[in-house]
Amino acid sequence: MRNIARGSAVVGFVVVAWLASTPVLRAQADPLLGQWMLNVARSTYDPGPPPMRETRVYEAFGGVGKGIKGSFVRIDGAGKKVTIGFSAMYDGKDYKYSGPDGDAISLTRPDPYTLDATLKRNGHIVQRTHGVISPDGKTRTQTVTGTNVQGQKINHIVVFDRQGPST
């Protein structure tokens, strides 16, 4: 009888410890962070052409869940390498953006799986991006609207696949 009671206590302790640690483990794995590879076949670019390839790396910035650092390497439709970078908080304020389409970016994060970005050039909004991570954390889908550096109206649906686990 003692062994049964002891065994039940151990099982109860393991279940309580697991339930207590699960939210902590989830909080440590931010679904936005990590390396993402453009899935050209699943993306649509209006107007085109799409990039040949693109890799994005997102890291925590300013503390976990407070902001993000983005580093992108893109090979455009003509085969030219384009690098993009920024570090911004999720507070809706403008931060420096290095890339062809803008010079400032502001971010908001309505929930752990969603990131909204506004890109500006010379103080004027040029693009808005609504990005959503799939519930399984493996796919990032971004709707991008506005104008490109050539002044053309754009409407892109861009799909990225996660490369490795979130951080």
C-alpha positions in Angstrom: 0.0 0.0 0.0 2.9 2.3 0.8 4.4 1.7 -2.6 1.2 2.6 -4.4 0.8 5.8 -2.3 4.5 6.7 -3.0 4.0 6.0 -6.7 0.9 8.1 -6.9 2.7 11.0 -5.1 5.6 10.8 -7.6 3.2 10.8 -10.6 1.3 13.7 -9.1 4.5 15.6 -8.6 5.6 15.0 -12.2 2.2 16.1 -13.5 2.2 19.3 -11.4 5.8 20.1 -12.4 5.0 19.6 -16.1 1.9 21.8 -15.9 3.8 24.5 -14.1 6.8 24.4 -16.6 4.8 24.4 -19.8 3.9 28.1 -19.9 7.5 28.9 -19.1 8.8 26.7 -21.9 6.3 28.3 -24.3 7.4 31.8 -23.3 11.0 31.0 -24.0 10.3 29.9 -27.6 9.2 33.0 -29.5 7.5 32.0 -32.7 8.8 35.1 -34.6 12.5 34.4 -33.9 14.8 32.3 -36.0 15.8 31.8 -39.6 13.2 31.8 -42.4 13.6 30.9 -46.1 11.4 32.4 -48.8 9.1 29.8 -50.4 8.9 31.3 -53.9 6.5 28.6 -55.2 3.9 29.5 -52.6 4.4 33.3 -52.8 2.7 35.8 -55.2 4.3 39.0 -56.3 2.2 41.7 -58.0 4.1 43.1 -59.8 6.8 40.6 -60.3 9.3 39.3 -60.7 9.8 37.6 -57.4 13.2 37.3 -55.8 15.2 34.3 -56.7 15.7 33.6 -53.0 15.7 35.3 -49.6 16.8 34.3 -46.1 15.6 36.2 -43.1 17.0 36.0 -39.5 15.1 37.5 -36.6 16.6 37.8 -33.2 15.3 39.3 -29.9 16.1 43.0 -29.4 15.7 45.1 -26.3 14.7 42.1 -24.2 12.6 39.0 -24.9 9.2 39.9 -26.3 10.1 43.7 -26.5 11.5 44.0 -30.0 13.2 42.3 -32.9 16.4 42.6 -35.0 15.9 41.6 -38.6 18.7 40.7 -41.1 17.7 39.8 -44.6 19.7 38.6 -47.6 17.8 38.6 -50.9 18.8 37.7 -54.4 16.3 39.8 -56.5 14.8 38.7 -59.8 17.7 40.1 -61.7 20.2 38.2 -59.6 21.4 41.2 -57.6 22.2 40.7 -53.8 20.2 43.0 -51.5 20.8 43.2 -47.8 18.3 44.6 -45.4 18.5 45.3 -41.7 16.8 46.9 -38.7 16.4 46.7 -34.9 13.1 47.9 -33.6 10.8 47.7 -30.6 7.1 46.7 -30.8 6.0 50.1 -29.7 4.8 51.6 -33.0 7.7 54.2 -33.1 10.0 54.7 -36.1 13.4 53.0 -36.1 16.2 53.1 -38.7 15.7 50.7 -41.6 18.4 49.8 -44.1 17.0 48.6 -47.4 15.9 49.7 -50.8 12.3 50.5 -50.1 12.5 52.6 -47.0 14.6 54.3 -44.3 12.3 53.8 -41.2 10.2 51.0 -39.8 7.7 50.8 -37.0 6.4 47.6 -35.5 3.4 46.4 -33.4 2.8 42.9 -32.2 -0.9 42.3 -31.6 -0.3 38.7 -30.4 2.7 36.2 -30.2 2.0 35.0 -33.8 1.4 38.3 -35.5 3.7 41.2 -36.5 2.6 44.3 -38.2 5.2 46.6 -39.8 5.0 50.0 -41.4 7.8 51.1 -43.7 8.5 54.7 -44.4 10.7 56.7 -46.8 11.4 60.3 -46.0 8.7 60.3 -43.4 6.0 59.0 -45.7 4.4 55.5 -45.4 5.3 53.4 -48.4 4.5 49.9 -47.3 2.5 48.0 -44.7 3.2 44.3 -43.9 0.9 42.0 -41.9 2.8 38.9 -41.0 1.3 35.8 -39.3 3.1 32.7 -38.1 1.1 29.4 -38.5 -0.1 27.7 -35.3 2.6 24.9 -35.8 5.3 27.7 -36.1 6.6 26.4 -39.4 5.3 28.9 -41.8 5.3 32.7 -41.9 2.8 34.4 -44.3 3.1 38.1 -45.0 0.7 40.4 -46.9 2.7 43.4 -48.2 0.9 46.4 -49.7 2.0 49.9 -50.8 4.6 51.0 -53.3 8.1 49.8 -54.1 11.2 52.0 -54.7 10.2 52.4 -58.4 6.8 53.9 -57.3 4.8 50.9 -58.5 1.8 49.7 -56.4 2.5 46.3 -54.9 0.4 43.6 -53.4 2.5 40.6 -52.4 1.6 37.5 -50.5 5.0 36.2 -49.3 5.5 32.8 -47.6 8.5 31.8 -45.6 9.4 28.4 -44.2 11.2 28.1 -40.8 14.7 26.7 -40.9 15.3 24.9 -37.6 13.6 25.6 -34.3 12.5 29.0 -32.9 14.8 30.6 -30.4 
